[in-house]
Amino acid sequence: MRSEVVVRFGPEQEIALPLDGSEPMSSDAARRWLDEQFVQHECTPLKPTGKVLIADKLLAIPVAVGSLQFEDATWARDYARAASAALGKPRVRIDVEALSVSY
């Protein structure tokens, strides 16, 4: 099965990040990486639930950094690796416009 993370910013902007051949990331390392990025980019929770879930971080980070950050191949690969490992799924779809994460 093909492993990839797709980040959709809108109908005209979808970024596919293939994971085949990438070094896997442990779930703990993935959570740490997402936590660091969430803080570094001064993300704010998208939902006022009081608790920031993994899915919330996976959405808030692209909202904060924008699509141009995904042109940095190393950062984009790390984001994809972290998303896949944190959710434990080989295929992840993050729709920033619809604020949804599916797998």
Secondary structure, DSSP 4 states (H G I P E B T S, - for coil): ---EEEEEEETTEEEEEE-TTSPP--HHHHHHHHHHHHHHTT---SSTTSS--HHHHHHHHHHHH-GGGGGSHHHHHHHHHHHHHHHT-SEEEEETTTTEEE-
